[in-house]
Amino acid sequence: MRENRKIVFLNWIINIIVTIVFITLAMRGIDDLTGTYKIDETIRNTKEIRIALEKYYQLTGTYPNLSKDGVNNNLNLLDYKDKNGKMISFADVYGRKILAKTYGSNSIVASNKVYNIQDFSNITERGGWNYDSKGNTGEIHPNLPDKIYIEKVNWFKQ
């Protein structure tokens, strides 16, 4: 009887260990999937913003000041009247009234804040966007560290 109890006890311990390992692996898989989703969405959002910036530039001859206070949450603040009095709205060109966010992680909060910088080697990696409107390039990149997700992404090359 004692040997049967030992076998039952060992079987119980093994089941607990296997369950813990399975749950750990499942959670890692979920993190991988959500990380991949966040990467894909951030890349998609980056492309959409870049397209809107170029369309706006073609219409106005300037890039909008996305880093101006409040603009990230109200793109209508960038409305522009051309010399003929025609209203050109970045929100309409972009198709959204609020700038898209970069996704966060455990250490970085999702953000749509825009940092106006000219030197892309001097970034903060706090979330949001790094944008060069002063250099008249309209260049924009996610303000995220390369190692934010399991898959490492060089956001400057995106």
Chimera marker file (.cmm) of the C-alpha trace (Angstrom):
<marker_set name="trace">
<marker id="1" x="0.000" y="0.000" z="0.000" r="1" g="1" b="0" radius="0.5"/>
<marker id="2" x="2.851" y="2.374" z="0.795" r="1" g="1" b="0" radius="0.5"/>
<marker id="3" x="4.331" y="1.886" z="-2.669" r="1" g="1" b="0" radius="0.5"/>
<marker id="4" x="0.966" y="2.670" z="-4.250" r="1" g="1" b="0" radius="0.5"/>
<marker id="5" x="0.760" y="5.903" z="-2.248" r="1" g="1" b="0" radius="0.5"/>
<marker id="6" x="4.256" y="6.856" z="-3.377" r="1" g="1" b="0" radius="0.5"/>
<marker id="7" x="3.359" y="6.169" z="-6.989" r="1" g="1" b="0" radius="0.5"/>
<marker id="8" x="0.143" y="8.201" z="-6.705" r="1" g="1" b="0" radius="0.5"/>
<marker id="9" x="2.040" y="11.038" z="-5.009" r="1" g="1" b="0" radius="0.5"/>
<marker id="10" x="4.799" y="11.037" z="-7.668" r="1" g="1" b="0" radius="0.5"/>
<marker id="11" x="2.180" y="10.918" z="-10.409" r="1" g="1" b="0" radius="0.5"/>
<marker id="12" x="0.439" y="13.887" z="-8.826" r="1" g="1" b="0" radius="0.5"/>
<marker id="13" x="3.710" y="15.879" z="-8.620" r="1" g="1" b="0" radius="0.5"/>
<marker id="14" x="4.561" y="15.065" z="-12.238" r="1" g="1" b="0" radius="0.5"/>
<marker id="15" x="1.089" y="16.204" z="-13.369" r="1" g="1" b="0" radius="0.5"/>
<marker id="16" x="1.522" y="19.503" z="-11.534" r="1" g="1" b="0" radius="0.5"/>
<marker id="17" x="4.952" y="20.084" z="-13.088" r="1" g="1" b="0" radius="0.5"/>
<marker id="18" x="3.672" y="19.241" z="-16.577" r="1" g="1" b="0" radius="0.5"/>
<marker id="19" x="0.706" y="21.585" z="-16.085" r="1" g="1" b="0" radius="0.5"/>
<marker id="20" x="2.950" y="24.452" z="-14.956" r="1" g="1" b="0" radius="0.5"/>
<marker id="21" x="5.284" y="23.929" z="-17.921" r="1" g="1" b="0" radius="0.5"/>
<marker id="22" x="2.319" y="23.792" z="-20.321" r="1" g="1" b="0" radius="0.5"/>
<marker id="23" x="0.799" y="27.000" z="-18.932" r="1" g="1" b="0" radius="0.5"/>
<marker id="24" x="4.167" y="28.763" z="-19.105" r="1" g="1" b="0" radius="0.5"/>
<marker id="25" x="4.660" y="27.731" z="-22.733" r="1" g="1" b="0" radius="0.5"/>
<marker id="26" x="1.095" y="28.711" z="-23.606" r="1" g="1" b="0" radius="0.5"/>
<marker id="27" x="1.562" y="32.167" z="-22.071" r="1" g="1" b="0" radius="0.5"/>
<marker id="28" x="4.800" y="32.645" z="-23.999" r="1" g="1" b="0" radius="0.5"/>
<marker id="29" x="2.961" y="31.688" z="-27.181" r="1" g="1" b="0" radius="0.5"/>
<marker id="30" x="0.282" y="34.264" z="-26.432" r="1" g="1" b="0" radius="0.5"/>
<marker id="31" x="2.978" y="36.893" z="-25.830" r="1" g="1" b="0" radius="0.5"/>
<marker id="32" x="4.572" y="35.957" z="-29.176" r="1" g="1" b="0" radius="0.5"/>
<marker id="33" x="1.239" y="36.334" z="-30.967" r="1" g="1" b="0" radius="0.5"/>
<marker id="34" x="0.370" y="39.656" z="-29.353" r="1" g="1" b="0" radius="0.5"/>
<marker id="35" x="3.908" y="40.911" z="-29.992" r="1" g="1" b="0" radius="0.5"/>
<marker id="36" x="3.614" y="39.982" z="-33.660" r="1" g="1" b="0" radius="0.5"/>
<marker id="37" x="0.230" y="41.710" z="-33.861" r="1" g="1" b="0" radius="0.5"/>
<marker id="38" x="1.615" y="44.868" z="-32.236" r="1" g="1" b="0" radius="0.5"/>
<marker id="39" x="4.575" y="44.904" z="-34.629" r="1" g="1" b="0" radius="0.5"/>
<marker id="40" x="2.325" y="44.461" z="-37.663" r="1" g="1" b="0" radius="0.5"/>
<marker id="41" x="-0.075" y="47.182" z="-36.515" r="1" g="1" b="0" radius="0.5"/>
<marker id="42" x="2.732" y="49.615" z="-35.734" r="1" g="1" b="0" radius="0.5"/>
<marker id="43" x="4.265" y="49.059" z="-39.171" r="1" g="1" b="0" radius="0.5"/>
<marker id="44" x="0.851" y="49.482" z="-40.815" r="1" g="1" b="0" radius="0.5"/>
<marker id="45" x="0.191" y="52.679" z="-38.835" r="1" g="1" b="0" radius="0.5"/>
<marker id="46" x="3.619" y="54.015" z="-39.800" r="1" g="1" b="0" radius="0.5"/>
<marker id="47" x="2.903" y="53.470" z="-43.491" r="1" g="1" b="0" radius="0.5"/>
<marker id="48" x="-0.522" y="55.116" z="-43.232" r="1" g="1" b="0" radius="0.5"/>
<marker id="49" x="0.934" y="58.191" z="-41.529" r="1" g="1" b="0" radius="0.5"/>
<marker id="50" x="3.731" y="58.454" z="-44.103" r="1" g="1" b="0" radius="0.5"/>
<marker id="51" x="1.268" y="58.261" z="-46.988" r="1" g="1" b="0" radius="0.5"/>
<marker id="52" x="-0.906" y="60.956" z="-45.376" r="1" g="1" b="0" radius="0.5"/>
<marker id="53" x="2.148" y="63.171" z="-44.760" r="1" g="1" b="0" radius="0.5"/>
<marker id="54" x="3.166" y="62.939" z="-48.417" r="1" g="1" b="0" radius="0.5"/>
<marker id="55" x="-0.375" y="63.621" z="-49.668" r="1" g="1" b="0" radius="0.5"/>
<marker id="56" x="-0.628" y="66.618" z="-47.350" r="1" g="1" b="0" radius="0.5"/>
<marker id="57" x="2.754" y="67.861" z="-48.562" r="1" g="1" b="0" radius="0.5"/>
<marker id="58" x="1.654" y="67.581" z="-52.189" r="1" g="1" b="0" radius="0.5"/>
<marker id="59" x="-1.465" y="69.629" z="-51.390" r="1" g="1" b="0" radius="0.5"/>
<marker id="60" x="0.152" y="72.304" z="-49.220" r="1" g="1" b="0" radius="0.5"/>
<marker id="61" x="3.890" y="72.328" z="-49.993" r="1" g="1" b="0" radius="0.5"/>
<marker id="62" x="4.705" y="71.815" z="-46.284" r="1" g="1" b="0" radius="0.5"/>
<marker id="63" x="4.630" y="69.009" z="-43.773" r="1" g="1" b="0" radius="0.5"/>
<marker id="64" x="2.213" y="69.422" z="-40.863" r="1" g="1" b="0" radius="0.5"/>
<marker id="65" x="3.533" y="70.145" z="-37.384" r="1" g="1" b="0" radius="0.5"/>
<marker id="66" x="2.437" y="66.890" z="-35.760" r="1" g="1" b="0" radius="0.5"/>
<marker id="67" x="4.380" y="67.723" z="-32.579" r="1" g="1" b="0" radius="0.5"/>
<marker id="68" x="2.323" y="70.851" z="-31.862" r="1" g="1" b="0" radius="0.5"/>
<marker id="69" x="0.496" y="70.596" z="-28.518" r="1" g="1" b="0" radius="0.5"/>
<marker id="70" x="-2.808" y="68.741" z="-28.759" r="1" g="1" b="0" radius="0.5"/>
<marker id="71" x="-2.489" y="67.831" z="-32.435" r="1" g="1" b="0" radius="0.5"/>
<marker id="72" x="-1.940" y="64.110" z="-31.763" r="1" g="1" b="0" radius="0.5"/>
<marker id="73" x="-5.438" y="63.920" z="-30.245" r="1" g="1" b="0" radius="0.5"/>
<marker id="74" x="-7.101" y="66.451" z="-32.575" r="1" g="1" b="0" radius="0.5"/>
<marker id="75" x="-5.739" y="66.440" z="-36.120" r="1" g="1" b="0" radius="0.5"/>
<marker id="76" x="-8.255" y="69.123" z="-37.107" r="1" g="1" b="0" radius="0.5"/>
<marker id="77" x="-5.847" y="71.598" z="-35.471" r="1" g="1" b="0" radius="0.5"/>
<marker id="78" x="-3.739" y="71.175" z="-38.614" r="1" g="1" b="0" radius="0.5"/>
<marker id="79" x="-6.431" y="72.446" z="-41.001" r="1" g="1" b="0" radius="0.5"/>
<marker id="80" x="-4.868" y="74.679" z="-43.623" r="1" g="1" b="0" radius="0.5"/>
<marker id="81" x="-6.277" y="77.209" z="-46.049" r="1" g="1" b="0" radius="0.5"/>
<marker id="82" x="-4.425" y="77.519" z="-49.314" r="1" g="1" b="0" radius="0.5"/>
<marker id="83" x="-3.947" y="80.842" z="-51.120" r="1" g="1" b="0" radius="0.5"/>
<marker id="84" x="-7.317" y="80.368" z="-52.845" r="1" g="1" b="0" radius="0.5"/>
<marker id="85" x="-9.115" y="79.887" z="-49.525" r="1" g="1" b="0" radius="0.5"/>
<marker id="86" x="-9.604" y="76.144" z="-49.978" r="1" g="1" b="0" radius="0.5"/>
<marker id="87" x="-9.550" y="74.221" z="-46.680" r="1" g="1" b="0" radius="0.5"/>
<marker id="88" x="-7.097" y="71.316" z="-46.566" r="1" g="1" b="0" radius="0.5"/>
<marker id="89" x="-7.480" y="69.062" z="-43.568" r="1" g="1" b="0" radius="0.5"/>
<marker id="90" x="-4.772" y="66.632" z="-42.495" r="1" g="1" b="0" radius="0.5"/>
<marker id="91" x="-7.482" y="64.675" z="-40.654" r="1" g="1" b="0" radius="0.5"/>
<marker id="92" x="-9.341" y="64.213" z="-43.945" r="1" g="1" b="0" radius="0.5"/>
<marker id="93" x="-6.174" y="63.289" z="-45.841" r="1" g="1" b="0" radius="0.5"/>
<marker id="94" x="-5.197" y="60.798" z="-43.111" r="1" g="1" b="0" radius="0.5"/>
<marker id="95" x="-8.717" y="59.462" z="-42.643" r="1" g="1" b="0" radius="0.5"/>
<marker id="96" x="-8.631" y="59.783" z="-38.862" r="1" g="1" b="0" radius="0.5"/>
<marker id="97" x="-9.214" y="62.575" z="-36.387" r="1" g="1" b="0" radius="0.5"/>
<marker id="98" x="-6.639" y="61.210" z="-33.919" r="1" g="1" b="0" radius="0.5"/>
<marker id="99" x="-3.090" y="60.101" z="-34.706" r="1" g="1" b="0" radius="0.5"/>
<marker id="100" x="-2.548" y="56.336" z="-34.381" r="1" g="1" b="0" radius="0.5"/>
<marker id="101" x="-0.647" y="55.054" z="-31.358" r="1" g="1" b="0" radius="0.5"/>
<marker id="102" x="2.438" y="52.929" z="-31.211" r="1" g="1" b="0" radius="0.5"/>
<marker id="103" x="1.731" y="49.846" z="-29.147" r="1" g="1" b="0" radius="0.5"/>
<marker id="104" x="3.379" y="49.453" z="-25.786" r="1" g="1" b="0" radius="0.5"/>
<marker id="105" x="4.665" y="46.613" z="-23.657" r="1" g="1" b="0" radius="0.5"/>
<marker id="106" x="5.106" y="45.969" z="-19.967" r="1" g="1" b="0" radius="0.5"/>
<marker id="107" x="7.575" y="48.852" z="-19.737" r="1" g="1" b="0" radius="0.5"/>
<marker id="108" x="6.205" y="51.312" z="-22.328" r="1" g="1" b="0" radius="0.5"/>
<marker id="109" x="2.666" y="52.655" z="-22.550" r="1" g="1" b="0" radius="0.5"/>
<marker id="110" x="0.903" y="52.844" z="-25.918" r="1" g="1" b="0" radius="0.5"/>
<marker id="111" x="1.231" y="56.428" z="-27.113" r="1" g="1" b="0" radius="0.5"/>
<marker id="112" x="0.521" y="58.762" z="-29.993" r="1" g="1" b="0" radius="0.5"/>
<marker id="113" x="2.735" y="61.572" z="-28.672" r="1" g="1" b="0" radius="0.5"/>
<marker id="114" x="4.987" y="63.044" z="-31.358" r="1" g="1" b="0" radius="0.5"/>
<marker id="115" x="8.580" y="64.077" z="-30.644" r="1" g="1" b="0" radius="0.5"/>
<marker id="116" x="9.916" y="66.550" z="-33.193" r="1" g="1" b="0" radius="0.5"/>
<marker id="117" x="13.554" y="65.661" z="-33.729" r="1" g="1" b="0" radius="0.5"/>
<marker id="118" x="16.027" y="66.161" z="-36.517" r="1" g="1" b="0" radius="0.5"/>
<marker id="119" x="18.647" y="63.694" z="-35.359" r="1" g="1" b="0" radius="0.5"/>
<marker id="120" x="17.159" y="60.206" z="-35.366" r="1" g="1" b="0" radius="0.5"/>
<marker id="121" x="20.139" y="58.874" z="-33.447" r="1" g="1" b="0" radius="0.5"/>
<marker id="122" x="18.987" y="60.916" z="-30.438" r="1" g="1" b="0" radius="0.5"/>
<marker id="123" x="15.670" y="59.218" z="-29.642" r="1" g="1" b="0" radius="0.5"/>
<marker id="124" x="13.996" y="58.540" z="-26.297" r="1" g="1" b="0" radius="0.5"/>
<marker id="125" x="12.312" y="55.171" z="-27.024" r="1" g="1" b="0" radius="0.5"/>
<marker id="126" x="9.352" y="56.111" z="-24.774" r="1" g="1" b="0" radius="0.5"/>
<marker id="127" x="6.610" y="55.250" z="-27.226" r="1" g="1" b="0" radius="0.5"/>
<marker id="128" x="4.841" y="57.482" z="-29.695" r="1" g="1" b="0" radius="0.5"/>
<marker id="129" x="6.518" y="58.848" z="-32.814" r="1" g="1" b="0" radius="0.5"/>
<marker id="130" x="9.799" y="60.500" z="-33.784" r="1" g="1" b="0" radius="0.5"/>
<marker id="131" x="9.145" y="63.064" z="-36.481" r="1" g="1" b="0" radius="0.5"/>
<marker id="132" x="11.210" y="65.536" z="-38.477" r="1" g="1" b="0" radius="0.5"/>
<marker id="133" x="9.061" y="68.389" z="-39.715" r="1" g="1" b="0" radius="0.5"/>
<marker id="134" x="11.669" y="71.110" z="-39.255" r="1" g="1" b="0" radius="0.5"/>
<marker id="135" x="14.057" y="69.515" z="-41.737" r="1" g="1" b="0" radius="0.5"/>
<marker id="136" x="11.182" y="69.515" z="-44.218" r="1" g="1" b="0" radius="0.5"/>
<marker id="137" x="11.499" y="65.779" z="-44.786" r="1" g="1" b="0" radius="0.5"/>
<marker id="138" x="8.344" y="64.565" z="-43.063" r="1" g="1" b="0" radius="0.5"/>
<marker id="139" x="10.320" y="61.539" z="-41.892" r="1" g="1" b="0" radius="0.5"/>
<marker id="140" x="8.531" y="59.638" z="-39.120" r="1" g="1" b="0" radius="0.5"/>
<marker id="141" x="9.424" y="56.481" z="-37.170" r="1" g="1" b="0" radius="0.5"/>
<marker id="142" x="7.996" y="54.673" z="-34.138" r="1" g="1" b="0" radius="0.5"/>
<marker id="143" x="9.725" y="55.867" z="-30.967" r="1" g="1" b="0" radius="0.5"/>
<marker id="144" x="10.238" y="52.339" z="-29.647" r="1" g="1" b="0" radius="0.5"/>
<marker id="145" x="13.266" y="50.347" z="-28.516" r="1" g="1" b="0" radius="0.5"/>
<marker id="146" x="14.401" y="47.571" z="-30.866" r="1" g="1" b="0" radius="0.5"/>
<marker id="147" x="13.919" y="44.960" z="-28.120" r="1" g="1" b="0" radius="0.5"/>
<marker id="148" x="10.387" y="45.920" z="-27.047" r="1" g="1" b="0" radius="0.5"/>
<marker id="149" x="8.989" y="42.608" z="-28.290" r="1" g="1" b="0" radius="0.5"/>
<marker id="150" x="10.425" y="39.107" z="-28.547" r="1" g="1" b="0" radius="0.5"/>
<marker id="151" x="11.086" y="39.751" z="-32.231" r="1" g="1" b="0" radius="0.5"/>
<marker id="152" x="13.630" y="42.518" z="-32.393" r="1" g="1" b="0" radius="0.5"/>
<marker id="153" x="12.688" y="45.277" z="-34.840" r="1" g="1" b="0" radius="0.5"/>
<marker id="154" x="14.875" y="48.128" z="-36.007" r="1" g="1" b="0" radius="0.5"/>
<marker id="155" x="12.170" y="50.793" z="-35.975" r="1" g="1" b="0" radius="0.5"/>
<marker id="156" x="14.391" y="53.318" z="-37.710" r="1" g="1" b="0" radius="0.5"/>
<marker id="157" x="14.506" y="51.074" z="-40.788" r="1" g="1" b="0" radius="0.5"/>
<marker id="158" x="10.722" y="50.661" z="-40.845" r="1" g="1" b="0" radius="0.5"/>
<link id1="1" id2="2" r="1" g="1" b="0" radius="0.2"/>
<link id1="2" id2="3" r="1" g="1" b="0" radius="0.2"/>
<link id1="3" id2="4" r="1" g="1" b="0" radius="0.2"/>
<link id1="4" id2="5" r="1" g="1" b="0" radius="0.2"/>
<link id1="5" id2="6" r="1" g="1" b="0" radius="0.2"/>
<link id1="6" id2="7" r="1" g="1" b="0" radius="0.2"/>
<link id1="7" id2="8" r="1" g="1" b="0" radius="0.2"/>
<link id1="8" id2="9" r="1" g="1" b="0" radius="0.2"/>
<link id1="9" id2="10" r="1" g="1" b="0" radius="0.2"/>
<link id1="10" id2="11" r="1" g="1" b="0" radius="0.2"/>
<link id1="11" id2="12" r="1" g="1" b="0" radius="0.2"/>
<link id1="12" id2="13" r="1" g="1" b="0" radius="0.2"/>
<link id1="13" id2="14" r="1" g="1" b="0" radius="0.2"/>
<link id1="14" id2="15" r="1" g="1" b="0" radius="0.2"/>
<link id1="15" id2="16" r="1" g="1" b="0" radius="0.2"/>
<link id1="16" id2="17" r="1" g="1" b="0" radius="0.2"/>
<link id1="17" id2="18" r="1" g="1" b="0" radius="0.2"/>
<link id1="18" id2="19" r="1" g="1" b="0" radius="0.2"/>
<link id1="19" id2="20" r="1" g="1" b="0" radius="0.2"/>
<link id1="20" id2="21" r="1" g="1" b="0" radius="0.2"/>
<link id1="21" id2="22" r="1" g="1" b="0" radius="0.2"/>
<link id1="22" id2="23" r="1" g="1" b="0" radius="0.2"/>
<link id1="23" id2="24" r="1" g="1" b="0" radius="0.2"/>
<link id1="24" id2="25" r="1" g="1" b="0" radius="0.2"/>
<link id1="25" id2="26" r="1" g="1" b="0" radius="0.2"/>
<link id1="26" id2="27" r="1" g="1" b="0" radius="0.2"/>
<link id1="27" id2="28" r="1" g="1" b="0" radius="0.2"/>
<link id1="28" id2="29" r="1" g="1" b="0" radius="0.2"/>
<link id1="29" id2="30" r="1" g="1" b="0" radius="0.2"/>
<link id1="30" id2="31" r="1" g="1" b="0" radius="0.2"/>
<link id1="31" id2="32" r="1" g="1" b="0" radius="0.2"/>
<link id1="32" id2="33" r="1" g="1" b="0" radius="0.2"/>
<link id1="33" id2="34" r="1" g="1" b="0" radius="0.2"/>
<link id1="34" id2="35" r="1" g="1" b="0" radius="0.2"/>
<link id1="35" id2="36" r="1" g="1" b="0" radius="0.2"/>
<link id1="36" id2="37" r="1" g="1" b="0" radius="0.2"/>
<link id1="37" id2="38" r="1" g="1" b="0" radius="0.2"/>
<link id1="38" id2="39" r="1" g="1" b="0" radius="0.2"/>
<link id1="39" id2="40" r="1" g="1" b="0" radius="0.2"/>
<link id1="40" id2="41" r="1" g="1" b="0" radius="0.2"/>
<link id1="41" id2="42" r="1" g="1" b="0" radius="0.2"/>
<link id1="42" id2="43" r="1" g="1" b="0" radius="0.2"/>
<link id1="43" id2="44" r="1" g="1" b="0" radius="0.2"/>
<link id1="44" id2="45" r="1" g="1" b="0" radius="0.2"/>
<link id1="45" id2="46" r="1" g="1" b="0" radius="0.2"/>
<link id1="46" id2="47" r="1" g="1" b="0" radius="0.2"/>
<link id1="47" id2="48" r="1" g="1" b="0" radius="0.2"/>
<link id1="48" id2="49" r="1" g="1" b="0" radius="0.2"/>
<link id1="49" id2="50" r="1" g="1" b="0" radius="0.2"/>
<link id1="50" id2="51" r="1" g="1" b="0" radius="0.2"/>
<link id1="51" id2="52" r="1" g="1" b="0" radius="0.2"/>
<link id1="52" id2="53" r="1" g="1" b="0" radius="0.2"/>
<link id1="53" id2="54" r="1" g="1" b="0" radius="0.2"/>
<link id1="54" id2="55" r="1" g="1" b="0" radius="0.2"/>
<link id1="55" id2="56" r="1" g="1" b="0" radius="0.2"/>
<link id1="56" id2="57" r="1" g="1" b="0" radius="0.2"/>
<link id1="57" id2="58" r="1" g="1" b="0" radius="0.2"/>
<link id1="58" id2="59" r="1" g="1" b="0" radius="0.2"/>
<link id1="59" id2="60" r="1" g="1" b="0" radius="0.2"/>
<link id1="60" id2="61" r="1" g="1" b="0" radius="0.2"/>
<link id1="61" id2="62" r="1" g="1" b="0" radius="0.2"/>
<link id1="62" id2="63" r="1" g="1" b="0" radius="0.2"/>
<link id1="63" id2="64" r="1" g="1" b="0" radius="0.2"/>
<link id1="64" id2="65" r="1" g="1" b="0" radius="0.2"/>
<link id1="65" id2="66" r="1" g="1" b="0" radius="0.2"/>
<link id1="66" id2="67" r="1" g="1" b="0" radius="0.2"/>
<link id1="67" id2="68" r="1" g="1" b="0" radius="0.2"/>
<link id1="68" id2="69" r="1" g="1" b="0" radius="0.2"/>
<link id1="69" id2="70" r="1" g="1" b="0" radius="0.2"/>
<link id1="70" id2="71" r="1" g="1" b="0" radius="0.2"/>
<link id1="71" id2="72" r="1" g="1" b="0" radius="0.2"/>
<link id1="72" id2="73" r="1" g="1" b="0" radius="0.2"/>
<link id1="73" id2="74" r="1" g="1" b="0" radius="0.2"/>
<link id1="74" id2="75" r="1" g="1" b="0" radius="0.2"/>
<link id1="75" id2="76" r="1" g="1" b="0" radius="0.2"/>
<link id1="76" id2="77" r="1" g="1" b="0" radius="0.2"/>
<link id1="77" id2="78" r="1" g="1" b="0" radius="0.2"/>
<link id1="78" id2="79" r="1" g="1" b="0" radius="0.2"/>
<link id1="79" id2="80" r="1" g="1" b="0" radius="0.2"/>
<link id1="80" id2="81" r="1" g="1" b="0" radius="0.2"/>
<link id1="81" id2="82" r="1" g="1" b="0" radius="0.2"/>
<link id1="82" id2="83" r="1" g="1" b="0" radius="0.2"/>
<link id1="83" id2="84" r="1" g="1" b="0" radius="0.2"/>
<link id1="84" id2="85" r="1" g="1" b="0" radius="0.2"/>
<link id1="85" id2="86" r="1" g="1" b="0" radius="0.2"/>
<link id1="86" id2="87" r="1" g="1" b="0" radius="0.2"/>
<link id1="87" id2="88" r="1" g="1" b="0" radius="0.2"/>
<link id1="88" id2="89" r="1" g="1" b="0" radius="0.2"/>
<link id1="89" id2="90" r="1" g="1" b="0" radius="0.2"/>
<link id1="90" id2="91" r="1" g="1" b="0" radius="0.2"/>
<link id1="91" id2="92" r="1" g="1" b="0" radius="0.2"/>
<link id1="92" id2="93" r="1" g="1" b="0" radius="0.2"/>
<link id1="93" id2="94" r="1" g="1" b="0" radius="0.2"/>
<link id1="94" id2="95" r="1" g="1" b="0" radius="0.2"/>
<link id1="95" id2="96" r="1" g="1" b="0" radius="0.2"/>
<link id1="96" id2="97" r="1" g="1" b="0" radius="0.2"/>
<link id1="97" id2="98" r="1" g="1" b="0" radius="0.2"/>
<link id1="98" id2="99" r="1" g="1" b="0" radius="0.2"/>
<link id1="99" id2="100" r="1" g="1" b="0" radius="0.2"/>
<link id1="100" id2="101" r="1" g="1" b="0" radius="0.2"/>
<link id1="101" id2="102" r="1" g="1" b="0" radius="0.2"/>
<link id1="102" id2="103" r="1" g="1" b="0" radius="0.2"/>
<link id1="103" id2="104" r="1" g="1" b="0" radius="0.2"/>
<link id1="104" id2="105" r="1" g="1" b="0" radius="0.2"/>
<link id1="105" id2="106" r="1" g="1" b="0" radius="0.2"/>
<link id1="106" id2="107" r="1" g="1" b="0" radius="0.2"/>
<link id1="107" id2="108" r="1" g="1" b="0" radius="0.2"/>
<link id1="108" id2="109" r="1" g="1" b="0" radius="0.2"/>
<link id1="109" id2="110" r="1" g="1" b="0" radius="0.2"/>
<link id1="110" id2="111" r="1" g="1" b="0" radius="0.2"/>
<link id1="111" id2="112" r="1" g="1" b="0" radius="0.2"/>
<link id1="112" id2="113" r="1" g="1" b="0" radius="0.2"/>
<link id1="113" id2="114" r="1" g="1" b="0" radius="0.2"/>
<link id1="114" id2="115" r="1" g="1" b="0" radius="0.2"/>
<link id1="115" id2="116" r="1" g="1" b="0" radius="0.2"/>
<link id1="116" id2="117" r="1" g="1" b="0" radius="0.2"/>
<link id1="117" id2="118" r="1" g="1" b="0" radius="0.2"/>
<link id1="118" id2="119" r="1" g="1" b="0" radius="0.2"/>
<link id1="119" id2="120" r="1" g="1" b="0" radius="0.2"/>
<link id1="120" id2="121" r="1" g="1" b="0" radius="0.2"/>
<link id1="121" id2="122" r="1" g="1" b="0" radius="0.2"/>
<link id1="122" id2="123" r="1" g="1" b="0" radius="0.2"/>
<link id1="123" id2="124" r="1" g="1" b="0" radius="0.2"/>
<link id1="124" id2="125" r="1" g="1" b="0" radius="0.2"/>
<link id1="125" id2="126" r="1" g="1" b="0" radius="0.2"/>
<link id1="126" id2="127" r="1" g="1" b="0" radius="0.2"/>
<link id1="127" id2="128" r="1" g="1" b="0" radius="0.2"/>
<link id1="128" id2="129" r="1" g="1" b="0" radius="0.2"/>
<link id1="129" id2="130" r="1" g="1" b="0" radius="0.2"/>
<link id1="130" id2="131" r="1" g="1" b="0" radius="0.2"/>
<link id1="131" id2="132" r="1" g="1" b="0" radius="0.2"/>
<link id1="132" id2="133" r="1" g="1" b="0" radius="0.2"/>
<link id1="133" id2="134" r="1" g="1" b="0" radius="0.2"/>
<link id1="134" id2="135" r="1" g="1" b="0" radius="0.2"/>
<link id1="135" id2="136" r="1" g="1" b="0" radius="0.2"/>
<link id1="136" id2="137" r="1" g="1" b="0" radius="0.2"/>
<link id1="137" id2="138" r="1" g="1" b="0" radius="0.2"/>
<link id1="138" id2="139" r="1" g="1" b="0" radius="0.2"/>
<link id1="139" id2="140" r="1" g="1" b="0" radius="0.2"/>
<link id1="140" id2="141" r="1" g="1" b="0" radius="0.2"/>
<link id1="141" id2="142" r="1" g="1" b="0" radius="0.2"/>
<link id1="142" id2="143" r="1" g="1" b="0" radius="0.2"/>
<link id1="143" id2="144" r="1" g="1" b="0" radius="0.2"/>
<link id1="144" id2="145" r="1" g="1" b="0" radius="0.2"/>
<link id1="145" id2="146" r="1" g="1" b="0" radius="0.2"/>
<link id1="146" id2="147" r="1" g="1" b="0" radius="0.2"/>
<link id1="147" id2="148" r="1" g="1" b="0" radius="0.2"/>
<link id1="148" id2="149" r="1" g="1" b="0" radius="0.2"/>
<link id1="149" id2="150" r="1" g="1" b="0" radius="0.2"/>
<link id1="150" id2="151" r="1" g="1" b="0" radius="0.2"/>
<link id1="151" id2="152" r="1" g="1" b="0" radius="0.2"/>
<link id1="152" id2="153" r="1" g="1" b="0" radius="0.2"/>
<link id1="153" id2="154" r="1" g="1" b="0" radius="0.2"/>
<link id1="154" id2="155" r="1" g="1" b="0" radius="0.2"/>
<link id1="155" id2="156" r="1" g="1" b="0" radius="0.2"/>
<link id1="156" id2="157" r="1" g="1" b="0" radius="0.2"/>
<link id1="157" id2="158" r="1" g="1" b="0" radius="0.2"/>
</marker_set>
